[in-house]
Amino acid sequence: MDLSRSTLSFAVIALALVVEGFDLQAANLAGPAIVSAFGITPAELGPVLSASLLGVLVGSLLIGPLGDRHGRRRVMILSCVAYGTISLLTVFAGTIWQLAIMRFLVGVGLGGMLPNALAMAGQIASPRFRATATGLVGIGITFGGVVGGIAAAKFVPSYGWQAMFILGGILPFLIAIPIRLLLPAGAPTEAMPTENLQEKPGVGQLLAEGMRAQTITIWVIFALCLMSGYLLNAWVPLVTREAHFSLEQSAWLTTAYHFGGTMGGILSSLLLRWNRWKATALFAMGAGIALSLNGLAVWPVATLTLLIVFAGFSVTGTQNAINGAAGTSYPEHLRSSGLGWALGMGRIGSIIGPLVGSAAAATGLFAPHQFFFLPVIPMVLAGLLALTLVRASAAPR
């Protein structure tokens, strides 16, 4: 693939992940408006926020690995069509449980899309830049949150919570067109090792002797990071509202979090060329510091904005780093499976994250700003585990 065509392909993958990030955050950003419209408490919103994450788990495990067998472009297109359709139907939900079911189905489509998009970036990139390329396109997920935050600030106060799901339904159909026209078709071209010809790519190979310890460690790191990230994604809008910021101010503070994440994702992806898992550990430890600072006091709005940017920078920077580091920890013929199962196992953490916030809110033991303390230990532990993988990352695959 020539340079101009590969650059265009990376842009398409990044845009596809912007759309994915928008849809992942749609319910979180519409959360305060949903609470008002349905007459519920923030604690009762937890199942809705976790429903899409449960769907992503299912999609990552069942649909994600299909790209290694049937072609990543095909799975990406079908996933876009599926979750776009369900997102449009979400506006007709009349109860919280109907909304939760629709968000679960959206999540299944998102789960099939993400590992194949990341693996496609690694497939197109040269071996030297594979981890960096995978991490950089992953920034699209974070930037999708920025776009979603802007959309929520502009449209939700005037048009209600449904606006986020209408936009979230239209955008996947639009991005499916350039995916079809500009990304390479077919299964990965790099040959499977001869000794594995009789075994289909999947979890059996990921847990084979020699790869098992690495795989399980990666799964735990993903679970810890996604638990922390999705706790914050779900509760930053609600926590800022509980701290008496307006609906618009809450949306802008959430946008600041995702803006910081975009910047952190860029830097962490570039640092992957230095050392994949050291970069991950560095950002995870930084996240522990950033979150602790956010939770220490009730800060003025200007200070809070800067600290939320710092939190987004470090937490999402860690997530981008593990996307790139994990993707290049597996050979080409296992990359969609490796990322699919890592993201799937990680979704166990992402499902727990919002529910931890709900449980903390229900106890009444936490002031709004103290919610930032909840993810500190998981992020530090993820950093320590990443250090155990440093030796294995000495040479790119």
HUHU-V31003 format. One record per residue. N is the residue number from 1. RES is the residue in one letter. D_FIRST is the distance of its C-alpha to the first C-alpha in Angstrom with 2 decimals. Layout:
[[N RES D_FIRST] [N RES D_FIRST]]
This chain:
[[1 M 0.00] [2 D 3.84] [3 L 6.67] [4 S 8.45] [5 R 6.40] [6 S 6.07] [7 T 9.68] [8 L 10.72] [9 S 9.75] [10 F 11.79] [11 A 14.46] [12 V 14.84] [13 I 15.32] [14 A 17.73] [15 L 19.59] [16 A 19.92] [17 L 21.53] [18 V 23.73] [19 V 25.05] [20 E 25.55] [21 G 27.42] [22 F 29.54] [23 D 30.61] [24 L 31.27] [25 Q 33.61] [26 A 35.18] [27 A 38.25] [28 N 38.78] [29 L 38.79] [30 A 40.96] [31 G 43.15] [32 P 46.04] [33 A 46.31] [34 I 46.22] [35 V 49.00] [36 S 51.10] [37 A 50.43] [38 F 51.18] [39 G 54.03] [40 I 52.81] [41 T 52.69] [42 P 49.53] [43 A 50.20] [44 E 50.08] [45 L 46.58] [46 G 45.14] [47 P 44.52] [48 V 42.58] [49 L 40.34] [50 S 39.82] [51 A 39.30] [52 S 35.68] [53 L 35.01] [54 L 36.66] [55 G 34.42] [56 V 31.30] [57 L 32.69] [58 V 33.10] [59 G 29.70] [60 S 27.95] [61 L 29.87] [62 L 29.92] [63 I 26.83] [64 G 24.32] [65 P 24.08] [66 L 23.48] [67 G 19.75] [68 D 19.64] [69 R 21.38] [70 H 20.47] [71 G 17.06] [72 R 16.52] [73 R 15.63] [74 R 18.89] [75 V 20.95] [76 M 19.78] [77 I 20.82] [78 L 24.08] [79 S 24.91] [80 C 24.59] [81 V 26.86] [82 A 29.30] [83 Y 29.91] [84 G 29.91] [85 T 32.63] [86 I 34.70] [87 S 34.52] [88 L 36.01] [89 L 38.72] [90 T 39.57] [91 V 41.54] [92 F 44.16] [93 A 45.00] [94 G 48.71] [95 T 49.23] [96 I 47.58] [97 W 47.01] [98 Q 45.35] [99 L 43.06] [100 A 42.33] [101 I 41.47] [102 M 39.05] [103 R 37.37] [104 F 37.09] [105 L 35.27] [106 V 32.91] [107 G 32.22] [108 V 31.30] [109 G 28.47] [110 L 27.36] [111 G 27.50] [112 G 25.09] [113 M 22.56] [114 L 22.49] [115 P 21.52] [116 N 18.68] [117 A 17.27] [118 L 17.64] [119 A 16.25] [120 M 13.13] [121 A 12.62] [122 G 13.26] [123 Q 10.94] [124 I 7.84] [125 A 9.59] [126 S 10.43] [127 P 13.94] [128 R 15.75] [129 F 14.91] [130 R 14.79] [131 A 18.37] [132 T 18.21] [133 A 15.19] [134 T 17.06] [135 G 20.22] [136 L 19.10] [137 V 17.82] [138 G 21.08] [139 I 22.98] [140 G 22.37] [141 I 25.03] [142 T 27.48] [143 F 26.84] [144 G 27.49] [145 G 30.92] [146 V 31.42] [147 V 30.67] [148 G 32.93] [149 G 35.66] [150 I 35.70] [151 A 35.84] [152 A 38.64] [153 A 40.61] [154 K 40.38] [155 F 40.79] [156 V 42.51] [157 P 45.82] [158 S 46.11] [159 Y 44.55] [160 G 44.95] [161 W 42.77] [162 Q 41.38] [163 A 39.30] [164 M 36.79] [165 F 36.24] [166 I 35.99] [167 L 33.19] [168 G 31.65] [169 G 31.75] [170 I 30.32] [171 L 27.27] [172 P 25.55] [173 F 25.83] [174 L 24.27] [175 I 21.18] [176 A 20.72] [177 I 19.82] [178 P 16.59] [179 I 15.67] [180 R 16.19] [181 L 14.42] [182 L 11.28] [183 L 10.47] [184 P 9.21] [185 A 12.48] [186 G 14.35] [187 A 15.51] [188 P 13.80] [189 T 12.44] [190 E 14.26] [191 A 17.65] [192 M 20.81] [193 P 23.45] [194 T 25.92] [195 E 28.85] [196 N 27.36] [197 L 26.54] [198 Q 29.71] [199 E 29.16] [200 K 27.00] [201 P 25.05] [202 G 27.55] [203 V 30.27] [204 G 31.99] [205 Q 29.30] [206 L 29.07] [207 L 32.83] [208 A 33.02] [209 E 35.00] [210 G 33.15] [211 M 30.97] [212 R 33.78] [213 A 35.12] [214 Q 31.77] [215 T 30.94] [216 I 34.37] [217 T 34.29] [218 I 30.97] [219 W 32.51] [220 V 35.58] [221 I 33.69] [222 F 31.74] [223 A 35.08] [224 L 36.86] [225 C 34.26] [226 L 33.76] [227 M 37.54] [228 S 38.00] [229 G 35.24] [230 Y 36.37] [231 L 39.99] [232 L 39.28] [233 N 37.07] [234 A 39.90] [235 W 42.83] [236 V 42.05] [237 P 42.69] [238 L 45.82] [239 V 47.11] [240 T 46.92] [241 R 48.78] [242 E 51.38] [243 A 51.77] [244 H 52.91] [245 F 49.93] [246 S 49.49] [247 L 46.86] [248 E 44.91] [249 Q 45.36] [250 S 44.19] [251 A 40.97] [252 W 40.36] [253 L 41.09] [254 T 38.59] [255 T 36.05] [256 A 36.93] [257 Y 36.19] [258 H 32.68] [259 F 32.14] [260 G 33.12] [261 G 30.73] [262 T 27.81] [263 M 28.81] [264 G 29.36] [265 G 26.02] [266 I 24.26] [267 L 26.46] [268 S 26.36] [269 S 22.56] [270 L 22.60] [271 L 25.41] [272 L 23.49] [273 R 22.16] [274 W 25.88] [275 N 26.88] [276 R 25.67] [277 W 29.07] [278 K 31.18] [279 A 29.37] [280 T 30.11] [281 A 33.73] [282 L 34.17] [283 F 33.22] [284 A 35.25] [285 M 38.31] [286 G 37.88] [287 A 37.87] [288 G 41.22] [289 I 42.68] [290 A 41.34] [291 L 42.64] [292 S 45.98] [293 L 46.45] [294 N 45.78] [295 G 48.41] [296 L 51.11] [297 A 52.71] [298 V 52.80] [299 W 50.95] [300 P 51.32] [301 V 48.50] [302 A 46.91] [303 T 46.98] [304 L 45.80] [305 T 42.79] [306 L 41.78] [307 L 42.35] [308 I 40.35] [309 V 37.43] [310 F 37.85] [311 A 37.97] [312 G 34.79] [313 F 33.08] [314 S 34.03] [315 V 33.98] [316 T 30.62] [317 G 29.23] [318 T 30.28] [319 Q 28.59] [320 N 25.21] [321 A 25.74] [322 I 26.53] [323 N 23.50] [324 G 21.23] [325 A 23.68] [326 A 24.24] [327 G 20.65] [328 T 19.99] [329 S 23.40] [330 Y 22.25] [331 P 19.98] [332 E 16.83] [333 H 18.87] [334 L 21.47] [335 R 19.63] [336 S 20.38] [337 S 23.84] [338 G 24.45] [339 L 23.60] [340 G 25.33] [341 W 28.48] [342 A 28.50] [343 L 28.25] [344 G 30.76] [345 M 33.21] [346 G 32.71] [347 R 33.76] [348 I 37.16] [349 G 37.52] [350 S 36.23] [351 I 38.80] [352 I 41.53] [353 G 40.74] [354 P 42.06] [355 L 44.92] [356 V 45.92] [357 G 46.17] [358 S 48.27] [359 A 50.52] [360 A 50.99] [361 A 51.86] [362 A 54.30] [363 T 56.15] [364 G 56.79] [365 L 56.60] [366 F 53.79] [367 A 54.00] [368 P 50.83] [369 H 49.55] [370 Q 50.18] [371 F 47.41] [372 F 45.07] [373 F 46.81] [374 L 45.73] [375 P 42.14] [376 V 43.14] [377 I 43.88] [378 P 40.80] [379 M 38.48] [380 V 40.39] [381 L 40.37] [382 A 36.58] [383 G 36.34] [384 L 38.65] [385 L 36.72] [386 A 33.44] [387 L 35.24] [388 T 35.92] [389 L 32.18] [390 V 31.64] [391 R 32.16] [392 A 29.61] [393 S 26.90] [394 A 27.39] [395 A 24.14] [396 P 20.74] [397 R 19.51]]
